[in-house]
Structures are given as C-alpha cells and as structure tokens.
Amino acid sequence: MTSSRPAAVAGTFYPASKEELLATIQTFLEKSQNQIQKFSLPPPKALLVPHAGYIYSGETAAFAYATLNSHTSQIKKVILLGPAHRVYIQGISLPQHDFFTTPLGKIEIDSKLRDLAKTLSFVSLDDSPHQWEHSIEVQLPFLQDILRDFTLLPGVVGDCSPEDVFGFLDALGNLDDSLIIISSDLSHFKNYAEATRLDQQTISQIQALQEVSSLEQACGSRIISGWIRYAKKHALLPHLLDYRNSGDTAGSRKEVVGYCAFAFTH
C-alpha cells in the first residue's frame, strides 16, 4: 500500500486553491522572466531559493525557477534539501512516504535515489520531520508548474555538518538528469539596515564559493556550505538572480528576513 505526505502549509504559506495557486505562481514567473532572459544562463544544475510565505519570498523564488523554463525536458529528478524548523534531528531525514501532495497533485518520491542515500550513517528514514516542514513544501508547487513530470528526493537537514551534506549529494552518483534545490532564507529578525549588511556579506561569500559558517547568516547555512563543496568539485558557477527582504515585500522594516535566489551552472 502506498502512502502520501499531505500538504501542511497550503492556505498559510501559499494558496490552498489550485486555481489561485497556479495564478499566483504564473504572476511571479511572468514578472521575473524578462530579467532572467538578460542573464542568458546555461541550464542550471542547482538553485538556491528562499522558503517563506509566497507574499514575502515568492517573487525572489520565481527568479530562480524562471531559469528552468527552457530546460525542463532535461530534468527528470529533483533533489531538494531544506533545514529543519519543527523537529530536532541529527543528520538528514528522508521520508518513508511514496508521494508528496500539494493542491497541484502528487509527486513521486524517487525510491532509487532514496535507496542510495539511506546507506549513509547520518541519513534516516522518518516521516515526522517532514510532516509540518515548510522549507521543502513551498518549493513543490513551483516545481510542479514548471517541470510537470519528475521524481523527488526531499531531505530535511538538521544538526548536520557541511561535510555530510556534501557526502549525501556525492553518494547519489551521476546526476546529469537532476536538479538540486537548496532551500534557505538569509538573516532573520534584524532591522532593515543590519539585515541588508549581513545578507550582502553572505551573498558575497556564496559568489566567491566560500562556505557560510553561521546560522545567523542563513537558516540553511549547513546545506549551503555542503553545496559549495560540491559546486567546487564539479566546477559550478554561482549567479545571483535576486535579493530582497521582507521589508521590501510584505513586512515591517524593524525586523526582517532576507531572501536571495541563485542559479549554479557549468
């Protein structure tokens, strides 16, 4: 018998109605498309995207996802890593479920990739960290709208070293037909000026392929740093697509959360 992880944050982080959700995503993508075309990027191997509610970070995320529009036929699998917000875990947790569900339908979990990853000592199979985790879920409607047909390996990353994140990705073997998604916001709950300063420092480090050492800089700092090790090994180049914070979109400037979008290409 198959099982599916139901949507947990539909109606809060993004619209619960299929029609409204699709309209929202299309509006974001249309806004970003003209600017993305100016970059003339090769097919992205990975994207770094934020994971707040769509009213806060959806436009920034769309800058990353719009880079996929001309390359969808090349992507058959998505490896998606997001930081744990709800449950403390050590290492990386993969789901036991066979599918993840959003208002746009079901996505099949890639059992072959899961079998490769679960042999690692720091990887566990556990649905509980995924049950309420938004850092994974908010990316799925964008992927469903753009890619349509793909399998998914979603990992919730907890107390885990960058070396282990690198090892996780490296263990998956040949990923020529795969897209890697790093889900992370930047600084949290600093005033606008302080957040902008810290976020620009973090962005400069990513552009230089330097590891991001502090959770103060990004909630997904461990994932970013592990990914940077992988990017260096495979000679991938970072491209900054967008930066803003919640003070620019839908929130107060007294305490903001930072968001950036990167594409990594050969």
Residue frames relative to the residue before (quaternion, step in Angstrom):
aa qw qx qy qz dx dy dz
M 1.0000 0.0000 0.0000 0.0000 0.00 0.00 0.00
T 0.3349 -0.7499 0.5375 0.1913 3.59 -0.87 0.95
S 0.1618 -0.7733 0.6051 0.0984 3.56 -1.24 0.48
S 0.1859 -0.7900 0.5795 0.0740 3.55 -1.18 0.62
R 0.3740 -0.6876 0.5743 0.2398 3.54 -1.06 0.78
P 0.3077 -0.7801 0.5132 0.1830 3.63 -0.52 1.11
A 0.6207 -0.5237 0.4203 0.4048 3.56 -1.24 0.37
A 0.2272 -0.7997 0.5473 0.0964 3.56 -0.90 0.97
V 0.8010 0.2799 -0.1387 0.5107 3.61 1.02 -0.70
A 0.3355 0.7004 -0.5384 0.3270 3.60 1.18 0.49
G 0.7552 0.3178 -0.2596 0.5112 3.56 -0.82 0.99
T 0.7303 0.3072 -0.2303 0.5650 3.59 1.25 -0.15
F 0.7782 0.2898 -0.1695 0.5308 3.60 0.64 -1.06
Y 0.7835 -0.0007 0.0162 0.6211 3.58 1.18 -0.56
P 0.6758 -0.5241 0.3150 0.4116 3.62 -1.16 0.43
A 0.4192 -0.7133 0.5107 0.2337 3.56 -1.06 0.80
S 0.6163 0.5367 -0.3400 0.4653 3.59 1.22 -0.45
K 0.5137 -0.6542 0.4602 0.3105 3.59 -0.86 0.95
E 0.6809 0.5003 -0.2946 0.4463 3.58 0.86 -0.94
E 0.6801 0.4737 -0.2905 0.4782 3.59 0.92 -0.90
L 0.6292 0.5412 -0.3307 0.4493 3.58 1.01 -0.77
L 0.6708 0.4876 -0.2998 0.4715 3.58 0.88 -0.91
A 0.6481 0.5159 -0.3182 0.4611 3.58 0.97 -0.83
T 0.6444 0.5247 -0.3180 0.4564 3.57 1.00 -0.82
I 0.6679 0.4939 -0.2990 0.4697 3.57 0.89 -0.93
Q 0.6660 0.5063 -0.3113 0.4507 3.59 0.89 -0.88
T 0.6213 0.5333 -0.3411 0.4618 3.59 1.03 -0.72
F 0.6531 0.5042 -0.3098 0.4725 3.58 0.92 -0.88
L 0.6911 0.4903 -0.2893 0.4452 3.60 0.83 -0.98
E 0.6431 0.5214 -0.3274 0.4554 3.58 0.99 -0.77
K 0.6331 0.5380 -0.3294 0.4485 3.60 1.04 -0.75
S 0.7484 0.4219 -0.2202 0.4621 3.56 0.97 -0.85
Q 0.5356 0.6995 -0.3927 0.2637 3.59 1.12 -0.65
N 0.6746 0.5072 -0.3151 0.4340 3.61 0.81 -0.92
Q 0.6735 0.4839 -0.2998 0.4714 3.58 0.97 -0.82
I 0.6325 0.5370 -0.3359 0.4459 3.58 1.01 -0.77
Q 0.6224 0.5638 -0.3452 0.4191 3.59 1.00 -0.77
K 0.6036 0.5779 -0.3496 0.4236 3.58 1.16 -0.59
F 0.6235 0.5616 -0.3442 0.4210 3.59 1.15 -0.53
S 0.1381 -0.8240 0.5308 0.1423 3.62 1.15 -0.65
L 0.1694 0.8361 -0.5011 0.1455 3.54 0.86 1.00
P 0.4848 -0.5888 0.5440 0.3496 3.56 -1.25 0.44
P 0.7026 -0.4375 0.3060 0.4704 3.63 -1.19 0.13
P 0.4209 -0.7156 0.4909 0.2641 3.61 -0.75 0.96
K 0.3224 -0.7165 0.5856 0.1992 3.54 -1.13 0.76
A 0.7955 0.0103 0.0224 0.6055 3.57 1.16 -0.63
L 0.1834 -0.7472 0.6282 0.1161 3.51 -1.33 0.48
L 0.1888 -0.7169 0.6559 0.1420 3.52 -1.20 0.68
V 0.0453 0.8285 -0.5460 0.1157 3.56 -0.50 1.23
P 0.4788 -0.6634 0.4857 0.3079 3.61 -1.13 0.56
H 0.2664 -0.7977 0.5271 0.1217 3.57 -1.25 0.29
A 0.3480 0.7176 -0.5292 0.2897 3.58 1.01 0.71
G 0.7143 -0.3692 0.3305 0.4942 3.55 -1.29 -0.17
Y 0.6242 -0.5981 0.3502 0.3605 3.55 -1.04 0.77
I 0.6196 0.5431 -0.3679 0.4311 3.63 1.01 -0.59
Y 0.6884 0.4569 -0.2729 0.4928 3.57 1.19 -0.48
S 0.8584 0.1172 -0.0046 0.4994 3.58 0.64 -1.09
G 0.4020 0.7516 -0.4589 0.2507 3.60 1.22 0.01
E 0.6465 0.5190 -0.3334 0.4489 3.59 0.97 -0.77
T 0.6507 0.5020 -0.3202 0.4713 3.57 0.98 -0.79
A 0.6364 0.5234 -0.3310 0.4600 3.60 0.92 -0.84
A 0.6398 0.5570 -0.3264 0.4170 3.57 0.98 -0.84
F 0.5752 0.5761 -0.3852 0.4346 3.60 1.10 -0.56
A 0.6678 0.4774 -0.3007 0.4855 3.58 1.01 -0.77
Y 0.7149 0.4711 -0.2769 0.4363 3.57 0.75 -1.01
A 0.5946 0.5781 -0.3692 0.4194 3.60 1.12 -0.55
T 0.5845 0.5861 -0.3769 0.4157 3.61 1.17 -0.41
L 0.6296 0.5628 -0.3293 0.4224 3.59 1.23 -0.33
N 0.4721 0.7454 -0.4165 0.2193 3.58 1.16 -0.53
S 0.7507 0.3839 -0.2166 0.4920 3.61 0.98 -0.78
H 0.7329 0.4340 -0.2067 0.4815 3.58 1.25 -0.12
T 0.3252 0.8037 -0.4663 0.1755 3.59 1.21 0.19
S 0.6408 0.5533 -0.3418 0.4079 3.60 1.00 -0.71
Q 0.6499 0.5380 -0.3121 0.4367 3.58 1.20 -0.45
I 0.6923 0.4758 -0.2612 0.4755 3.59 1.24 -0.41
K 0.0610 -0.8157 0.5751 -0.0133 3.55 -0.57 1.19
K 0.7838 0.1959 -0.0827 0.5835 3.57 1.20 -0.58
V 0.1425 -0.7665 0.6200 0.0885 3.56 -1.19 0.65
I 0.1417 -0.7407 0.6520 0.0791 3.55 -0.92 0.99
L 0.0392 -0.8304 0.5523 -0.0614 3.56 -0.47 1.24
L 0.0370 -0.8067 0.5890 -0.0309 3.57 -0.63 1.19
G 0.0459 0.7939 -0.6028 0.0654 3.56 -0.84 1.05
P 0.5314 -0.6484 0.4370 0.3258 3.60 -1.08 0.62
A 0.5157 -0.6331 0.4851 0.3129 3.56 -1.17 0.65
H 0.1222 -0.7977 0.5887 0.0459 3.57 -0.93 0.97
R 0.7694 0.4139 -0.1752 0.4539 3.58 1.06 -0.75
V 0.7955 0.1940 -0.0515 0.5717 3.56 1.03 -0.83
Y 0.3793 -0.6959 0.5514 0.2604 3.58 -0.92 0.83
I 0.0839 0.7775 -0.6197 0.0664 3.55 -0.88 0.96
Q 0.3288 -0.6822 0.6070 0.2410 3.51 -1.29 0.39
G 0.8035 0.2334 -0.1890 0.5140 3.55 -0.91 0.90
I 0.6151 -0.5223 0.4437 0.3898 3.54 -1.18 -0.71
S 0.2009 -0.7894 0.5737 0.0855 3.55 -0.88 1.00
L 0.1450 -0.7632 0.6269 0.0589 3.53 -0.92 1.03
P 0.5045 -0.6718 0.4428 0.3133 3.61 -1.05 0.63
Q 0.4103 -0.6571 0.5671 0.2797 3.51 -1.31 0.42
H 0.4983 0.6660 -0.4172 0.3662 3.58 1.22 -0.42
D 0.4544 -0.6816 0.5133 0.2559 3.54 -1.28 0.52
F 0.7882 0.1394 -0.0541 0.5970 3.57 1.23 -0.53
F 0.2100 -0.6837 0.6693 0.2015 3.52 -1.42 0.31
T 0.1957 -0.8034 0.5576 0.0730 3.56 -0.96 0.88
T 0.0277 -0.7438 0.6674 0.0254 3.56 -1.17 0.76
P 0.7016 -0.4247 0.3225 0.4727 3.64 -1.19 -0.07
L 0.6636 0.4960 -0.3102 0.4662 3.60 1.23 -0.31
G 0.7184 -0.4376 0.2459 0.4816 3.60 1.25 0.09
K 0.6614 -0.5216 0.3854 0.3768 3.54 -1.36 -0.25
I 0.1639 -0.7360 0.6470 0.1135 3.52 -1.29 0.60
E 0.3811 -0.7409 0.5080 0.2187 3.57 -0.80 1.00
I 0.3970 -0.6834 0.5610 0.2463 3.55 -1.00 0.87
D 0.4139 -0.7188 0.5052 0.2382 3.57 -0.90 0.94
S 0.2563 -0.8202 0.4945 0.1310 3.57 -0.09 1.29
K 0.6199 0.5474 -0.3565 0.4348 3.62 1.07 -0.60
L 0.6626 0.4722 -0.3030 0.4961 3.59 0.95 -0.82
R 0.6256 0.5384 -0.3359 0.4538 3.58 1.01 -0.78
D 0.6456 0.5205 -0.3196 0.4583 3.58 0.99 -0.82
L 0.6346 0.5172 -0.3295 0.4704 3.59 1.06 -0.72
A 0.7206 0.4740 -0.2530 0.4383 3.57 0.86 -1.00
K 0.6704 0.5524 -0.3200 0.3781 3.58 0.93 -0.82
T 0.5524 0.6002 -0.4005 0.4174 3.58 1.25 -0.12
L 0.5668 0.6011 -0.3842 0.4121 3.61 1.23 -0.32
S 0.5663 -0.6581 0.3853 0.3126 3.57 -0.94 0.91
F 0.7271 0.4297 -0.2350 0.4810 3.60 1.11 -0.63
V 0.6001 0.5403 -0.3582 0.4687 3.59 1.29 0.16
S 0.0636 -0.7872 0.6132 0.0165 3.56 -0.96 0.94
L 0.3353 -0.6865 0.5988 0.2402 3.54 -1.32 0.38
D 0.2632 0.7581 -0.5351 0.2641 3.56 -0.36 1.25
D 0.3278 -0.7760 0.5091 0.1767 3.58 -0.64 1.10
S 0.5695 0.6517 -0.3902 0.3140 3.61 1.07 -0.60
P 0.6621 0.4825 -0.3522 0.4526 3.70 0.87 -0.64
H 0.6614 0.5125 -0.2964 0.4605 3.58 1.19 -0.50
Q 0.5106 0.7148 -0.4065 0.2514 3.58 1.12 -0.66
W 0.8200 0.1583 -0.0552 0.5473 3.59 0.85 -0.97
E 0.4506 0.7339 -0.4288 0.2729 3.60 1.25 0.06
H 0.2635 -0.8056 0.5164 0.1217 3.55 -0.59 1.18
S 0.5691 0.6311 -0.3979 0.3458 3.63 1.08 -0.56
I 0.6555 0.4526 -0.2905 0.5302 3.57 1.23 -0.49
E 0.7155 0.5211 -0.2825 0.3697 3.54 0.67 -1.17
V 0.6772 0.5208 -0.3317 0.4001 3.62 0.83 -0.87
Q 0.6172 0.5462 -0.3566 0.4399 3.60 1.19 -0.34
L 0.5952 0.6527 -0.3546 0.3066 3.56 1.06 -0.73
P 0.6625 0.4944 -0.3531 0.4381 3.67 0.79 -0.76
F 0.6063 0.5323 -0.3629 0.4662 3.61 1.02 -0.66
L 0.6779 0.4921 -0.2920 0.4616 3.58 0.87 -0.95
Q 0.6572 0.5126 -0.3177 0.4521 3.58 0.95 -0.83
D 0.6656 0.5070 -0.3093 0.4519 3.58 0.95 -0.81
I 0.7488 0.4157 -0.2244 0.4649 3.59 0.91 -0.89
L 0.7836 0.3645 -0.1844 0.4681 3.60 0.78 -1.02
R 0.2459 -0.8120 0.4862 0.2094 3.57 1.15 -0.67
D 0.8361 0.0166 0.0425 0.5467 3.62 0.48 -1.14
F 0.3418 0.7100 -0.5460 0.2845 3.59 -0.38 1.26
T 0.3474 -0.6820 0.5863 0.2654 3.54 -1.31 0.27
L 0.3098 -0.7835 0.5306 0.0927 3.53 -1.21 0.67
L 0.0538 -0.7361 0.6713 0.0681 3.53 -1.18 0.72
P 0.0311 -0.8292 0.5580 -0.0098 3.62 -0.18 1.24
G 0.0527 -0.8064 0.5891 0.0049 3.57 -0.83 0.99
V 0.2401 -0.7285 0.6243 0.1483 3.54 -0.94 0.96
V 0.2016 -0.8086 0.5492 0.0628 3.55 -0.65 1.19
G 0.1307 -0.8069 0.5747 0.0391 3.54 -0.72 1.11
D 0.7942 -0.1349 0.1669 0.5686 3.54 -0.81 -1.08
C 0.2672 0.7716 -0.4851 0.3129 3.51 0.14 1.35
S 0.4139 -0.7209 0.4974 0.2480 3.58 -0.89 0.86
P 0.6102 -0.5334 0.4273 0.4007 3.59 -1.19 0.41
E 0.5981 0.5700 -0.3534 0.4387 3.57 1.10 -0.68
D 0.6682 0.4858 -0.3003 0.4769 3.57 1.02 -0.80
V 0.6137 0.5288 -0.3538 0.4675 3.60 1.02 -0.71
F 0.6333 0.5124 -0.3175 0.4854 3.57 0.98 -0.85
G 0.6687 0.5142 -0.2974 0.4471 3.58 0.90 -0.94
F 0.6071 0.5570 -0.3376 0.4552 3.56 1.09 -0.75
L 0.6994 0.4599 -0.2726 0.4744 3.57 0.80 -1.02
D 0.6617 0.5241 -0.3029 0.4424 3.56 0.95 -0.89
A 0.6485 0.5451 -0.3136 0.4289 3.58 1.08 -0.73
L 0.6103 0.5933 -0.3495 0.3917 3.59 1.19 -0.43
G 0.4809 -0.7160 0.4090 0.2979 3.57 1.28 -0.02
N 0.8129 -0.2292 0.1926 0.4997 3.55 -1.17 -0.68
L 0.0522 -0.8256 0.5615 -0.0190 3.56 -0.56 1.20
D 0.1761 0.8322 -0.5097 0.1292 3.59 1.10 0.68
D 0.7499 0.3593 -0.2080 0.5150 3.59 1.07 -0.69
S 0.6111 0.5833 -0.3164 0.4315 3.58 1.28 0.31
L 0.2385 -0.7153 0.6379 0.1564 3.50 -1.35 0.49
I 0.2196 -0.7626 0.5968 0.1182 3.55 -0.97 0.91
I 0.1261 -0.7793 0.6120 0.0469 3.56 -0.90 0.99
I 0.1241 -0.7476 0.6494 0.0624 3.54 -0.92 1.03
S 0.1582 -0.8108 0.5618 0.0452 3.57 -0.48 1.23
S 0.3056 0.7512 -0.5356 0.2356 3.59 -0.50 1.16
D 0.2863 -0.6750 0.6464 0.2110 3.51 -1.23 0.66
L 0.4943 -0.6325 0.4981 0.3278 3.56 -1.31 0.12
S 0.8401 -0.1240 0.0788 0.5221 3.62 -0.93 -0.81
H 0.2677 -0.7768 0.5593 0.1098 3.55 -1.21 0.65
F 0.9073 0.0272 -0.0120 0.4193 3.51 -1.17 0.91
K 0.4398 0.6102 -0.5150 0.4110 3.54 0.99 0.94
N 0.5856 -0.5538 0.4147 0.4224 3.59 -1.17 0.29
Y 0.7377 -0.4743 0.2563 0.4064 3.54 -1.24 0.54
A 0.7007 0.4751 -0.2824 0.4512 3.58 0.79 -1.00
E 0.6718 0.4913 -0.2989 0.4668 3.58 0.90 -0.91
A 0.6452 0.5211 -0.3177 0.4597 3.58 0.98 -0.84
T 0.6513 0.5207 -0.3168 0.4520 3.57 0.91 -0.89
R 0.6487 0.5178 -0.3152 0.4601 3.57 0.95 -0.86
L 0.6970 0.4669 -0.2774 0.4683 3.58 0.82 -1.01
D 0.6578 0.5169 -0.3164 0.4472 3.58 0.95 -0.83
Q 0.6392 0.5154 -0.3350 0.4620 3.59 1.00 -0.73
Q 0.6031 0.5383 -0.3476 0.4751 3.57 1.12 -0.64
T 0.6660 0.5017 -0.2953 0.4664 3.58 0.93 -0.94
I 0.6498 0.5176 -0.3102 0.4622 3.56 0.94 -0.89
S 0.6408 0.5200 -0.3242 0.4625 3.59 0.99 -0.81
Q 0.6338 0.5221 -0.3299 0.4657 3.58 1.04 -0.75
I 0.6563 0.5007 -0.3146 0.4686 3.60 0.93 -0.87
Q 0.6499 0.5220 -0.3187 0.4512 3.58 0.96 -0.85
A 0.7098 0.4189 -0.2392 0.5133 3.57 1.15 -0.67
L 0.3946 -0.7308 0.4489 0.3298 3.58 1.36 0.06
Q 0.3706 0.6744 -0.5251 0.3635 3.52 0.90 1.09
E 0.5240 -0.6574 0.4430 0.3113 3.56 -0.97 0.84
V 0.3589 -0.7114 0.5712 0.1971 3.55 -1.18 0.72
S 0.2426 -0.8638 0.4300 0.1007 3.53 -0.15 1.31
S 0.7790 0.3906 -0.1629 0.4627 3.57 1.09 -0.65
L 0.4769 -0.6456 0.5214 0.2896 3.55 -1.08 0.79
E 0.5470 0.6006 -0.3968 0.4273 3.59 1.21 -0.36
Q 0.6724 0.4973 -0.2899 0.4654 3.56 1.14 -0.60
A 0.7911 -0.0927 0.1157 0.5934 3.57 1.02 -0.81
C 0.4776 -0.6795 0.4699 0.2989 3.57 -0.88 0.90
G 0.7235 0.3727 -0.2328 0.5324 3.57 1.22 -0.44
S 0.1827 0.8380 -0.5026 0.1081 3.59 1.15 0.56
R 0.6400 0.5260 -0.3383 0.4464 3.60 1.00 -0.75
I 0.6493 0.5012 -0.3145 0.4779 3.57 1.02 -0.80
I 0.6425 0.5274 -0.3241 0.4518 3.58 0.92 -0.92
S 0.6886 0.4877 -0.2910 0.4509 3.58 0.87 -0.95
G 0.6403 0.5058 -0.3217 0.4803 3.58 1.01 -0.76
W 0.6404 0.5187 -0.3194 0.4677 3.55 1.02 -0.83
I 0.6276 0.5414 -0.3446 0.4408 3.62 0.95 -0.82
R 0.6173 0.5249 -0.3487 0.4711 3.60 1.03 -0.70
Y 0.6600 0.4967 -0.2987 0.4780 3.57 0.98 -0.87
A 0.6506 0.5270 -0.3161 0.4462 3.59 0.94 -0.89
K 0.6387 0.5167 -0.3255 0.4681 3.57 1.00 -0.77
K 0.6510 0.5265 -0.3209 0.4428 3.57 0.90 -0.89
H 0.7843 0.3299 -0.1571 0.5013 3.56 0.98 -0.87
A 0.4655 -0.7284 0.4102 0.2907 3.58 1.28 0.46
L 0.3062 0.7493 -0.5188 0.2750 3.56 0.87 1.02
L 0.2915 -0.7779 0.5421 0.1269 3.55 -1.03 0.87
P 0.3528 -0.7454 0.5237 0.2137 3.62 -0.93 0.87
H 0.0861 -0.7697 0.6315 0.0369 3.55 -1.13 0.76
L 0.2861 -0.7503 0.5723 0.1661 3.59 -0.60 1.12
L 0.1840 -0.8142 0.5475 0.0580 3.57 -0.72 1.13
D 0.7970 -0.1085 0.1065 0.5845 3.59 1.03 -0.74
Y 0.0154 0.7537 -0.6565 -0.0261 3.51 -1.29 0.56
R 0.2365 0.7172 -0.6399 0.1424 3.52 -1.15 0.80
N 0.2545 -0.7497 0.5720 0.2144 3.56 -1.25 -0.04
S 0.7324 -0.4475 0.2820 0.4288 3.54 -1.30 0.17
G 0.5825 0.5690 -0.3735 0.4443 3.59 1.22 -0.34
D 0.6528 0.4906 -0.3022 0.4916 3.57 1.26 -0.38
T 0.7517 0.4141 -0.2000 0.4728 3.58 1.15 -0.55
A 0.8350 -0.1886 0.1790 0.4850 3.60 0.20 -1.19
G 0.7018 0.4687 -0.2768 0.4596 3.60 1.10 0.44
S 0.6701 -0.4634 0.3993 0.4205 3.52 -1.39 0.02
R 0.4266 -0.6899 0.5173 0.2729 3.57 -1.23 0.43
K 0.4763 0.6706 -0.4444 0.3549 3.59 1.23 0.11
E 0.7759 0.0097 0.0090 0.6308 3.56 1.06 -0.80
V 0.0115 0.8350 -0.5460 0.0672 3.55 -0.41 1.20
V 0.2732 -0.6978 0.6298 0.2044 3.51 -1.42 0.21
G 0.3417 -0.7720 0.5070 0.1740 3.56 -0.88 0.98
Y 0.1147 -0.7902 0.6012 0.0303 3.55 -1.16 0.74
C 0.0386 0.7819 -0.6222 0.0004 3.57 -1.03 0.73
A 0.2052 -0.7375 0.6279 0.1405 3.53 -1.35 0.38
F 0.0128 -0.7796 0.6252 -0.0348 3.53 -0.88 1.07
A 0.1392 -0.7122 0.6717 0.1488 3.50 -1.32 0.46
F 0.1853 -0.7603 0.6137 0.1048 3.56 -1.13 0.74
T 0.0060 0.8226 -0.5648 0.0659 3.55 -0.70 1.09
H 0.5472 -0.5649 0.4920 0.3732 3.55 -1.34 0.19
